[in-house]
Amino acid sequence: MVDEIIADVEGRMKKAIEHLRHDLAVVRTGRASPALLERVQVDYFGTPTPVNQLATVSVPEARVLTIQPWDRSSLPAIERAILKSDLGITPNSDGAVIRLVLPQPTQERRKELVRQLHKRTEEARVAIRNARRDGVEKLKQTEKDKRISADESKRGQDRLQKVTDKMIGEADEVARAKEHEIMTV
C-alpha cells in the first residue's frame, strides 16, 4: 500500500521535471534549436498545425535555423506564424526555404531569460511539493482507515521526503544547466 502511494507520487514528480525540461528547451539561448519552433502554430487550411508537421526544420549553423516546407504554398503561412509568435525573430525567405538568424542576446536579455528560468523552476518545485503533500495526505488517510499502522505511515512519509528532496535537486540541476547555457557567450 505504502509502496503504491510512493510510486504514484514519484511518477507525478517525474512528470513535473519532464515538463520543466520541455519548458526550458523552448527558451531561446544564443544557439539555434528546432525546439524553439515547437509552440509556433501555423494556420494551415484553417487548422492550427505545428511547424514541424509542415516542414523540415534543421540547424545548418550554430545560430541559424532553416525551415523547408514540404508544400511551398504553406511558406507565407509559416512566415506569418513566426512573425506573430513571441520569438522576436524576423524570417528571411527565398521562396523555397525560410532562414531564421538568431541574434546574440544582450546581457540584459540573458538576465531576463534567467529570471524566467527561475520562475519556471520554482513552478516545478511547487508541483513536486504538491505531489508530496497529496502523498502524505493519502498515507494519513490510509492510516486513519486502519489499512496501515502509524509506524508504516511515518516511514512512508520519511521516504516521500527523501524522494521529494531528490526530485527538487534534479529540477535544480536541470535549471543550473540551462542557466549556464544561457549565460555562456
C-alpha angles and dihedrals in degrees: 000000000000092000091053092052092048092047090051093049092045090052090053091049092051089051089054090053092047089050089051091050091050091047093050094046088068094053108107113236119170095282128081118248130171087227088074089074097048094101096043109108119198121207096233111178090331095311123106104236130178115248093238089062092056102040149014111263116201140168109225093168135019095263102026130086121192123201117196111185118215089217111045091204088069092060096093092046091052091049091051091049092052091048091050093047124092092247094102092217126128112220120228114209131190094186096267106041133033117216123201114195110197113215119223106261118242121241089255091052090049090054090050090051090050090052089052089047092053091048092052091045091052089051089054091049090051090051090051092049091047089054089051091049091051090049092050090050090051091050092050091047093051089048089050090050087053093240092122133023125251090251092054090049092051093047089048091052090050090050090048090053091052091050090047092051090049093050094046088051089051091050090050090050091052089050093048091052092050092045090053089050091050096047095045109102 
